């Protein structure tokens, strides 16, 4: 008599139904735990990358928006954007990376709230003034009355204000400023030179009581 073939079925293996759900639960738990560890690690890396540069971020936002509360809102939004795209940050200059996001967030905010400020022209005929007594770096760092300096800086067009703050107050290199503002090195240098001239001119007027 021919032997009947034996077919395996889940019903014929009592251990199959018992272990498979356990394995699924364990696998799901492991996956969830892995995600939690990954998220915690990323959050820690983000804090280590961003927190040391929050003062610089606020400083830039404050000078571009010219308002404390608006600067806080911009920095908060920039930090949310930075965290969202943190997976694309693979090391390097974390301050420049964060300031780039802050700068772009500021410009987005300005376009929605003060678009006219982004189109303020620079008049070369008015501000083409040399003044050796007002060396801009010395003025910015040491001698200028803080209230006069603040008003003179706030009176600059956004693009001029930006390069002055990044160069003179944050101490960034021309190359770093170019990367943050997304402009060529030559443009950084010419924009900074024009901004210094205008700052010199405005400070001289304010010190002489013309404003």
C-alpha positions as CSV (number, residue, x, y, z in Angstrom):
1,X,0.0,0.0,0.0
2,X,1.4,3.3,-1.0
3,X,2.2,5.7,1.8
4,X,0.2,8.9,1.9
5,X,2.2,12.1,1.6
6,X,2.4,14.1,4.8
7,X,1.5,17.8,4.4
8,X,2.7,20.4,7.0
9,X,0.2,22.8,8.2
10,X,0.1,25.5,11.0
11,X,-2.5,23.3,12.7
12,X,-0.1,20.4,12.8
13,X,2.5,22.5,14.7
14,X,1.1,23.7,18.0
15,X,4.1,26.0,18.6
16,X,3.5,28.1,15.5
17,X,0.5,29.9,16.7
18,X,2.0,30.4,20.1
19,X,5.4,31.9,19.0
20,X,4.4,34.0,16.0
21,X,2.4,36.6,17.9
22,X,5.2,36.8,20.5
23,X,7.7,37.3,17.8
24,X,5.6,40.1,16.2
25,X,5.1,41.8,19.6
26,X,8.8,41.6,20.3
27,X,9.7,42.9,16.8
28,X,7.3,45.8,17.2
29,X,8.6,46.7,20.6
30,X,12.2,46.5,19.3
31,X,11.4,48.8,16.4
32,X,9.6,51.3,18.7
33,X,12.6,51.3,21.1
34,X,15.0,51.7,18.2
35,X,13.0,54.8,17.0
36,X,13.0,56.2,20.5
37,X,16.7,55.8,20.9
38,X,17.3,57.3,17.5
39,X,15.0,60.3,18.2
40,X,16.7,60.9,21.6
41,X,20.1,60.7,20.0
42,X,19.1,63.2,17.3
43,X,17.6,65.6,19.9
44,X,20.8,65.5,22.0
45,X,22.9,66.1,18.9
46,X,20.7,69.0,17.9
47,X,20.9,70.6,21.3
48,X,24.7,70.2,21.3
49,X,24.8,71.8,17.9
50,X,22.3,74.6,18.2
51,X,22.2,75.8,21.9
52,X,25.8,77.2,22.0
53,X,24.8,79.6,19.1
54,X,21.4,80.8,20.2
55,X,22.8,84.2,21.4
56,X,24.3,84.8,17.9
57,X,21.1,83.7,16.3
58,X,19.1,86.1,18.4
59,X,21.6,88.9,17.8
60,X,21.3,88.5,14.0
61,X,17.5,88.3,14.2
62,X,17.3,91.3,16.5
63,X,19.3,93.5,14.2
64,X,17.4,92.4,11.1
65,X,13.9,92.7,12.6
66,X,14.7,95.6,14.9
67,X,12.3,94.3,17.5
68,X,13.0,92.1,20.5
69,X,9.7,90.1,20.3
70,X,9.9,89.7,16.5
71,X,13.5,88.4,16.9
72,X,12.4,85.8,19.5
73,X,9.6,84.6,17.2
74,X,12.0,84.4,14.2
75,X,14.6,82.5,16.2
76,X,11.9,80.1,17.5
77,X,10.7,79.5,13.9
78,X,14.3,79.1,12.7
79,X,15.0,76.5,15.4
80,X,12.0,74.5,14.4
81,X,13.2,74.6,10.8
82,X,16.7,73.6,11.9
83,X,15.4,70.6,13.8
84,X,13.2,69.6,10.9
85,X,16.2,69.5,8.5
86,X,18.8,68.5,11.1
87,X,19.1,65.1,9.4
88,X,20.7,66.8,6.5
89,X,23.4,68.4,8.6
90,X,26.6,66.3,8.5
91,X,28.9,68.4,10.6
92,X,31.0,71.4,9.8
93,X,30.4,75.0,11.0
94,X,27.3,74.7,13.1
95,X,27.1,78.4,13.8
96,X,27.2,79.3,10.2
97,X,24.6,76.6,9.5
98,X,22.2,77.9,12.1
99,X,22.8,81.6,11.2
100,X,22.0,80.7,7.6
101,X,18.6,79.4,8.6
102,X,18.0,82.4,10.9
103,X,18.9,84.8,8.1
104,X,16.6,83.1,5.7
105,X,13.8,82.9,8.2
106,X,14.3,86.7,8.9
107,X,14.0,87.5,5.2
108,X,10.8,85.4,4.9
109,X,9.4,87.2,7.9
110,X,10.4,90.6,6.4
111,X,8.8,89.8,3.1
112,X,5.5,89.0,4.8
113,X,5.6,91.9,7.3
114,X,7.9,94.7,6.1
115,X,8.4,94.1,2.4
116,X,9.3,97.8,1.8
117,X,12.5,97.4,3.9
118,X,13.9,94.9,1.4
119,X,13.8,97.5,-1.4
120,X,15.4,100.4,0.4
121,X,18.0,101.8,-2.1
122,X,21.6,102.8,-1.2
123,X,22.5,106.2,-2.4
124,X,26.2,106.3,-3.3
125,X,26.2,110.1,-3.9
126,X,24.9,110.8,-0.4
127,X,27.0,108.2,1.5
128,X,30.3,108.3,-0.5
129,X,32.1,109.9,2.4
130,X,35.4,108.9,4.0
131,X,36.1,109.7,7.6
132,X,39.4,108.5,9.0
133,X,38.3,109.6,12.5
134,X,35.5,107.1,12.4
135,X,37.2,103.8,11.9
136,X,34.1,101.5,11.8
137,X,35.6,98.6,13.7
138,X,36.8,100.9,16.5
139,X,33.5,102.6,16.6
140,X,31.5,99.4,16.7
141,X,33.6,97.7,19.4
142,X,34.8,100.5,21.6
143,X,33.9,104.2,21.3
144,X,30.4,104.7,19.9
145,X,27.7,105.7,22.3
146,X,25.5,102.6,22.3
147,X,22.3,104.4,21.7
148,X,23.7,106.3,18.8
149,X,25.2,103.2,17.4
150,X,22.0,101.2,17.7
151,X,20.0,103.9,15.9
152,X,22.6,104.3,13.2
153,X,22.7,100.5,12.6
154,X,18.9,100.2,12.6
155,X,18.8,103.0,10.0
156,X,20.9,100.9,7.5
157,X,19.1,98.9,4.8
158,X,18.7,95.3,5.7
159,X,21.5,94.0,3.4
160,X,23.9,96.5,4.9
161,X,22.8,95.8,8.4
162,X,23.3,92.1,7.8
163,X,26.9,92.2,6.7
164,X,27.9,94.7,9.4
165,X,26.4,92.5,12.1
166,X,27.9,89.3,10.8
167,X,31.4,90.9,10.3
168,X,31.8,93.4,13.1
169,X,29.6,92.0,15.8
170,X,29.8,88.2,15.2
171,X,33.3,88.2,13.8
172,X,32.6,86.0,10.8
173,X,34.9,85.8,7.8
174,X,34.0,87.1,4.4
175,X,33.7,83.5,3.2
176,X,31.3,82.6,6.1
177,X,29.2,85.7,5.4
178,X,29.1,84.8,1.7
179,X,27.9,81.3,2.6
180,X,25.2,82.6,5.0
181,X,23.9,85.3,2.7
182,X,24.4,83.2,-0.5
183,X,26.4,85.8,-2.3
184,X,29.9,85.9,-3.9
185,X,32.9,86.9,-1.9
186,X,33.3,90.1,-4.0
187,X,29.7,91.1,-3.3
188,X,30.4,90.6,0.5
189,X,33.4,92.9,0.3
190,X,31.7,95.6,-1.7
191,X,28.5,95.4,0.3
192,X,30.5,95.7,3.6
193,X,32.5,98.7,2.3
194,X,29.3,100.5,1.3
195,X,27.7,99.6,4.7
196,X,30.7,101.0,6.6
197,X,30.6,104.2,4.6
198,X,26.9,104.7,5.4
199,X,27.4,103.9,9.0
200,X,30.3,106.4,9.2
201,X,28.2,109.0,7.6
202,X,25.1,108.4,9.8
203,X,27.2,108.3,13.0
204,X,29.0,111.5,12.1
205,X,25.6,113.2,11.5
206,X,24.2,111.9,14.8
207,X,27.3,113.0,16.8
208,X,27.1,116.4,15.3
209,X,23.5,116.7,16.3
210,X,22.1,116.7,12.8
211,X,19.7,113.9,13.5
